């Protein structure tokens, strides 16, 4: 596997672990998430990082065997470019 792809996969793993750390052992309750602006922005930022890393992976290897890789990039794009149409 290409070293650049490994780096991007590590970035994805780090972002996932960071999101998990925001919640600790507490139950993940949507209302708690929604009422905490800092938490929402932090999770959004990590989704952006995950999507950008996946996008870069796909540029190197468009046939990489990662489930829903295109949807991951699409989620990132929706957050970044469609922020004004997000509804909660």
N, C-alpha and C positions, 0 to 999 in steps of 0.2 A: 504494500500500500504506500502511496505517495506520502512523503513527510508533511506536505502542506495539508493534505486531507486529514492526517492524524492530528495536526494542530487544530484544525477546525472542529473535529470531533471532540477534542479535549475542551475547546471553548463551549461547545454545546453541553457537554457533561457538567462543566463548571457552572453554567447558567442554570441548569436544572437543579443542581445541588443548592445553589443560592436561593432559588425560589422555595425549595423545600425547607431551607433553614429559616425563612421568614415566618413559617407557620409552626415550627417546632413540633411538639407532640400534641398540640391543641387540635381539636377537630376543625376541619376546613369548612367554615360556614360562610355562605355567600354574603349574608348581611354584614358580617364582620369585615369581610374583604371590601365590600362596596363602601362601607362607612369610613374606611381608612384610606384617605387620598394618597398618602406616602406609600402605602403597601401596593395600591393599584398601580401607581407610576413605576414602582420598582419591578413589579411583575411584568408590566408592559415592556419595560426596558429590556428585561431578560428575554422576553419573546422576540423582540427585535434582534437581539444578539443571536439567538438560536436561528432565526430565519435568515439572517445575513450570512452566518456561517454555512448554513445549508445551501444557500444560493451559490456561495463560492465553491462548495464541494461539487455541486452540479455543473459548474463551469469547467471543472477539471475532469469529472467523470459523470456524464449525464445518465449513465446506466447503473450507477451505484445502487446496491440492494438495500435501500432504506425505505421502509414503509411510509407512504404518504409524504415523501420528501417535497413534492410540489405544493401540497396543502400547507406544509410548514412555512414555505417561502410566501405563499399567498396570505397566510395569517399575518406575517411580518409586514407585508405590503399594505394590507388592510389597516393595520394599526398606524403605520406611518403616513400613508397617503389618503386614507379614508377616515381619519380621526374625527372629522366634523360630522360624519354620518353614523358614528358609533352611538348606539342607544343602550341604556341600561334599565 
